[in-house]
């Protein structure tokens, strides 16, 4: 597969750039941002770095990010009570039944979708400030961010992190060709994502690290106990005739 060949090449090239790339990445990472302002500032900083924005683009982007911040803060203020209720429901449902867990999850996802919708126009304006090449770089970085969270528990080295990022950048370029909702595009996305997963877990991570993400085999069904053996039947004793009948038979 063309994608797989390029993916393996990207992993190899990343090994040569691991020190510089991981140092830059580590320098930008710290405690997870919490407030809307911190989240957007992190997004802006990442975009400036990853997309290599010009000074004019940075100025434009600051205005667009400020508009997104205003929209986000307005939504959070209007939905604060709903968010708190949903969060409480999710915590309570952890020890509840399956139906309660599903409802709590559905409610939280609905709020998250509504929150994303509130900033949809601002997000479009931000992306409009980028060139096609910069958009491709940003898509790859976002895929890397999502992917690196998944593999965080493996505690990858700086070298591995750089390789994962390079693989994500390559995968993102091919994923851009499957943006539709038809069967062909859905299948294409699924195959590319599976290919990326295989490359990370079989080429980049060590066997011990990869084992953390291996699917556990289904639990064996309990053995069916053998049916109980039929109770032993005592053979009937031979019929014994009275002495008088024996004498009569002898005659």
VENCORBEL-V951118 format. One record per residue. N is the residue number from 0. SS is DSSP state (A for helix, B for strand, O for the rest). PHI is phi in radians with two decimals (999 if undefined). D_LAST is the distance of its C-alpha to the last C-alpha in Angstrom with 2 decimals. Layout:
n->N ss->SS phi->PHI d_last->D_LAST
n->N ss->SS phi->PHI d_last->D_LAST
//
This chain:
n->0 ss->O phi->999 d_last->104.06
n->1 ss->A phi->-0.99 d_last->107.79
n->2 ss->A phi->-1.05 d_last->107.38
n->3 ss->A phi->-1.13 d_last->105.10
n->4 ss->A phi->-1.08 d_last->107.59
n->5 ss->A phi->-1.18 d_last->110.45
n->6 ss->A phi->-1.13 d_last->108.36
n->7 ss->A phi->-1.15 d_last->107.68
n->8 ss->A phi->-1.14 d_last->111.37
n->9 ss->A phi->-1.11 d_last->112.34
n->10 ss->A phi->-1.10 d_last->110.09
n->11 ss->A phi->-1.17 d_last->111.77
n->12 ss->A phi->-1.13 d_last->115.27
n->13 ss->A phi->-1.08 d_last->114.48
n->14 ss->A phi->-1.09 d_last->113.78
n->15 ss->A phi->-1.29 d_last->117.45
n->16 ss->A phi->-1.81 d_last->118.67
n->17 ss->A phi->-1.01 d_last->116.22
n->18 ss->A phi->-1.08 d_last->118.66
n->19 ss->A phi->-1.16 d_last->121.34
n->20 ss->A phi->-1.16 d_last->118.99
n->21 ss->A phi->-1.22 d_last->116.88
n->22 ss->A phi->-1.15 d_last->120.00
n->23 ss->A phi->-1.13 d_last->121.44
n->24 ss->A phi->-1.16 d_last->118.17
n->25 ss->A phi->-1.12 d_last->117.72
n->26 ss->A phi->-1.16 d_last->121.26
n->27 ss->A phi->-1.62 d_last->120.64
n->28 ss->O phi->-1.70 d_last->117.35
n->29 ss->O phi->-2.71 d_last->117.13
n->30 ss->O phi->-1.13 d_last->115.57
n->31 ss->O phi->-1.10 d_last->114.00
n->32 ss->O phi->-1.13 d_last->116.50
n->33 ss->O phi->-2.04 d_last->115.59
n->34 ss->O phi->-1.36 d_last->118.16
n->35 ss->A phi->-1.04 d_last->118.98
n->36 ss->A phi->-1.12 d_last->122.34
n->37 ss->A phi->-1.17 d_last->120.82
n->38 ss->A phi->-1.07 d_last->118.28
n->39 ss->A phi->-1.24 d_last->121.01
n->40 ss->A phi->-1.14 d_last->123.28
n->41 ss->A phi->-1.13 d_last->120.52
n->42 ss->A phi->-1.08 d_last->120.03
n->43 ss->A phi->-1.09 d_last->123.77
n->44 ss->A phi->-1.06 d_last->124.04
n->45 ss->A phi->-1.12 d_last->121.11
n->46 ss->A phi->-1.19 d_last->122.53
n->47 ss->A phi->-1.05 d_last->125.96
n->48 ss->A phi->-1.27 d_last->124.48
n->49 ss->A phi->-1.27 d_last->121.82
n->50 ss->A phi->-1.69 d_last->123.90
n->51 ss->O phi->0.91 d_last->127.20
n->52 ss->O phi->-1.23 d_last->129.10
n->53 ss->O phi->-1.32 d_last->132.85
n->54 ss->A phi->-1.10 d_last->135.12
n->55 ss->A phi->-1.12 d_last->135.58
n->56 ss->A phi->-1.14 d_last->131.83
n->57 ss->A phi->-1.10 d_last->131.35
n->58 ss->A phi->-1.12 d_last->133.88
n->59 ss->A phi->-1.11 d_last->132.23
n->60 ss->A phi->-1.13 d_last->128.80
n->61 ss->A phi->-1.03 d_last->129.88
n->62 ss->A phi->-1.16 d_last->130.87
n->63 ss->A phi->-1.19 d_last->127.57
n->64 ss->A phi->-1.17 d_last->125.56
n->65 ss->A phi->-1.11 d_last->127.56
n->66 ss->A phi->-1.13 d_last->126.68
n->67 ss->A phi->-1.18 d_last->123.00
n->68 ss->A phi->-1.07 d_last->123.29
n->69 ss->A phi->-1.08 d_last->124.84
n->70 ss->A phi->-1.14 d_last->122.08
n->71 ss->A phi->-1.20 d_last->119.37
n->72 ss->A phi->-1.14 d_last->120.88
n->73 ss->A phi->-1.14 d_last->121.26
n->74 ss->A phi->-1.14 d_last->117.61
n->75 ss->A phi->-1.11 d_last->116.43
n->76 ss->A phi->-1.16 d_last->118.60
n->77 ss->A phi->-1.30 d_last->117.28
n->78 ss->A phi->-2.04 d_last->113.62
n->79 ss->A phi->-0.99 d_last->113.53
n->80 ss->A phi->-1.17 d_last->111.32
n->81 ss->A phi->-1.12 d_last->108.88
n->82 ss->A phi->-1.12 d_last->108.63
n->83 ss->A phi->-1.10 d_last->107.99
n->84 ss->A phi->-1.09 d_last->105.29
n->85 ss->A phi->-1.15 d_last->103.62
n->86 ss->A phi->-1.13 d_last->103.78
n->87 ss->A phi->-1.10 d_last->102.28
n->88 ss->A phi->-1.15 d_last->99.47
n->89 ss->A phi->-1.11 d_last->98.71
n->90 ss->A phi->-1.12 d_last->98.52
n->91 ss->A phi->-1.18 d_last->96.32
n->92 ss->A phi->-1.30 d_last->93.98
n->93 ss->O phi->-1.05 d_last->93.15
n->94 ss->O phi->-1.87 d_last->90.56
n->95 ss->O phi->-1.70 d_last->89.63
n->96 ss->O phi->-1.46 d_last->87.23
n->97 ss->A phi->-1.10 d_last->87.66
n->98 ss->A phi->-1.13 d_last->89.26
n->99 ss->A phi->-1.17 d_last->91.92
n->100 ss->A phi->-1.13 d_last->92.71
n->101 ss->A phi->-1.12 d_last->93.09
n->102 ss->A phi->-1.11 d_last->95.41
n->103 ss->A phi->-1.08 d_last->97.55
n->104 ss->A phi->-1.15 d_last->97.84
n->105 ss->A phi->-1.09 d_last->98.71
n->106 ss->A phi->-1.12 d_last->101.38
n->107 ss->A phi->-1.18 d_last->102.94
n->108 ss->A phi->-1.14 d_last->103.01
n->109 ss->A phi->-1.12 d_last->104.64
n->110 ss->A phi->-1.15 d_last->107.38
n->111 ss->A phi->-1.11 d_last->107.92
n->112 ss->A phi->-1.16 d_last->108.26
n->113 ss->A phi->-1.18 d_last->110.77
n->114 ss->A phi->-1.13 d_last->112.70
n->115 ss->A phi->-1.12 d_last->112.90
n->116 ss->A phi->-1.12 d_last->114.10
n->117 ss->A phi->-1.14 d_last->116.90
n->118 ss->O phi->-1.90 d_last->118.36
n->119 ss->A phi->-1.02 d_last->117.58
n->120 ss->A phi->-1.15 d_last->121.19
n->121 ss->A phi->-1.14 d_last->122.54
n->122 ss->A phi->-1.13 d_last->120.12
n->123 ss->A phi->-1.10 d_last->121.26
n->124 ss->A phi->-1.16 d_last->124.87
n->125 ss->A phi->-1.13 d_last->124.14
n->126 ss->A phi->-1.16 d_last->122.49
n->127 ss->A phi->-1.15 d_last->125.34
n->128 ss->O phi->-1.42 d_last->127.69
n->129 ss->O phi->-1.75 d_last->125.85
n->130 ss->O phi->-1.37 d_last->126.29
n->131 ss->A phi->-0.96 d_last->123.26
n->132 ss->A phi->-1.16 d_last->123.02
n->133 ss->A phi->-1.20 d_last->123.16
n->134 ss->A phi->-1.10 d_last->120.48
n->135 ss->A phi->-1.11 d_last->118.23
n->136 ss->A phi->-1.13 d_last->118.91
n->137 ss->A phi->-1.22 d_last->118.12
n->138 ss->A phi->-1.05 d_last->114.85
n->139 ss->A phi->-1.14 d_last->113.79
n->140 ss->A phi->-1.16 d_last->114.75
n->141 ss->A phi->-1.12 d_last->112.81
n->142 ss->A phi->-1.11 d_last->109.70
n->143 ss->A phi->-1.10 d_last->110.23
n->144 ss->A phi->-1.05 d_last->110.55
n->145 ss->A phi->-1.13 d_last->107.26
n->146 ss->A phi->-1.18 d_last->105.49
n->147 ss->A phi->-1.15 d_last->106.86
n->148 ss->A phi->-1.12 d_last->105.51
n->149 ss->A phi->-1.07 d_last->102.00
n->150 ss->O phi->-1.72 d_last->102.27
n->151 ss->A phi->-1.08 d_last->104.15
n->152 ss->A phi->-1.16 d_last->101.20
n->153 ss->A phi->-1.37 d_last->101.16
n->154 ss->O phi->0.89 d_last->104.65
n->155 ss->O phi->-1.10 d_last->106.08
n->156 ss->O phi->-1.29 d_last->109.01
n->157 ss->A phi->-1.04 d_last->112.47
n->158 ss->A phi->-1.11 d_last->111.85
n->159 ss->A phi->-1.15 d_last->108.57
n->160 ss->A phi->-1.08 d_last->110.20
n->161 ss->A phi->-1.11 d_last->112.96
n->162 ss->A phi->-1.20 d_last->110.45
n->163 ss->A phi->-1.08 d_last->108.45
n->164 ss->A phi->-1.10 d_last->111.68
n->165 ss->A phi->-1.10 d_last->112.69
n->166 ss->A phi->-1.12 d_last->109.29
n->167 ss->A phi->-1.16 d_last->109.56
n->168 ss->A phi->-1.09 d_last->113.05
n->169 ss->A phi->-1.19 d_last->111.79
n->170 ss->A phi->-1.08 d_last->108.73
n->171 ss->A phi->-1.09 d_last->110.94
n->172 ss->A phi->-1.08 d_last->113.10
n->173 ss->A phi->-1.36 d_last->110.12
n->174 ss->A phi->-1.10 d_last->108.60
n->175 ss->O phi->-1.10 d_last->111.88
n->176 ss->O phi->-1.48 d_last->110.92
n->177 ss->O phi->-2.21 d_last->107.86
n->178 ss->O phi->-1.86 d_last->109.18
n->179 ss->O phi->-1.45 d_last->107.53
n->180 ss->O phi->-1.91 d_last->104.38
n->181 ss->O phi->-1.38 d_last->102.89
n->182 ss->A phi->-1.06 d_last->99.80
n->183 ss->A phi->-1.08 d_last->101.87
n->184 ss->A phi->-1.22 d_last->103.96
n->185 ss->A phi->-1.10 d_last->101.04
n->186 ss->A phi->-1.16 d_last->99.15
n->187 ss->A phi->-1.08 d_last->102.29
n->188 ss->A phi->-1.09 d_last->102.81
n->189 ss->A phi->-1.09 d_last->99.20
n->190 ss->A phi->-1.16 d_last->99.31
n->191 ss->A phi->-1.16 d_last->102.63
n->192 ss->A phi->-1.14 d_last->101.47
n->193 ss->A phi->-1.15 d_last->98.31
n->194 ss->A phi->-1.16 d_last->100.51
n->195 ss->A phi->-1.10 d_last->102.78
n->196 ss->A phi->-1.06 d_last->99.82
n->197 ss->A phi->-1.09 d_last->98.41
n->198 ss->A phi->-1.08 d_last->101.81
n->199 ss->A phi->-1.16 d_last->102.28
n->200 ss->A phi->-1.44 d_last->98.83
n->201 ss->A phi->-1.97 d_last->98.49
n->202 ss->A phi->-2.02 d_last->102.08
n->203 ss->A phi->-1.57 d_last->104.10
n->204 ss->O phi->-1.39 d_last->101.74
n->205 ss->O phi->-1.35 d_last->99.97
n->206 ss->A phi->-0.99 d_last->96.17
n->207 ss->A phi->-1.15 d_last->95.85
n->208 ss->A phi->-1.17 d_last->98.09
n->209 ss->A phi->-1.12 d_last->96.33
n->210 ss->A phi->-1.08 d_last->92.96
n->211 ss->O phi->-1.15 d_last->94.16
n->212 ss->O phi->-1.98 d_last->94.12
n->213 ss->O phi->-1.26 d_last->90.96
n->214 ss->O phi->-1.21 d_last->88.38
n->215 ss->O phi->-1.33 d_last->85.47
n->216 ss->O phi->-1.13 d_last->82.12
n->217 ss->O phi->-1.07 d_last->79.92
n->218 ss->O phi->-1.08 d_last->77.54
n->219 ss->O phi->-1.16 d_last->74.11
n->220 ss->O phi->-1.20 d_last->71.50
n->221 ss->O phi->-1.07 d_last->68.98
n->222 ss->O phi->-1.09 d_last->65.82
n->223 ss->O phi->-1.35 d_last->62.98
n->224 ss->O phi->-1.11 d_last->60.22
n->225 ss->O phi->-1.17 d_last->56.92
n->226 ss->O phi->-1.09 d_last->54.22
n->227 ss->O phi->-1.08 d_last->51.89
n->228 ss->O phi->-1.18 d_last->48.72
n->229 ss->O phi->-1.07 d_last->45.63
n->230 ss->O phi->-1.09 d_last->43.78
n->231 ss->O phi->-1.10 d_last->40.90
n->232 ss->O phi->-1.79 d_last->37.54
n->233 ss->O phi->-1.36 d_last->34.82
n->234 ss->O phi->-1.06 d_last->31.58
n->235 ss->O phi->-1.19 d_last->28.84
n->236 ss->O phi->-1.21 d_last->26.23
n->237 ss->O phi->-1.06 d_last->22.71
n->238 ss->O phi->-1.19 d_last->20.55
n->239 ss->O phi->-1.90 d_last->18.41
n->240 ss->O phi->-1.53 d_last->15.35
n->241 ss->O phi->-1.08 d_last->15.09
n->242 ss->A phi->-1.08 d_last->12.94
n->243 ss->A phi->-1.07 d_last->11.15
n->244 ss->A phi->-1.18 d_last->10.12
n->245 ss->A phi->-1.11 d_last->8.96
n->246 ss->A phi->-1.14 d_last->6.60
n->247 ss->A phi->-1.18 d_last->5.34
n->248 ss->A phi->-1.14 d_last->5.42
n->249 ss->A phi->-1.13 d_last->3.84
n->250 ss->O phi->-1.22 d_last->0.00
//
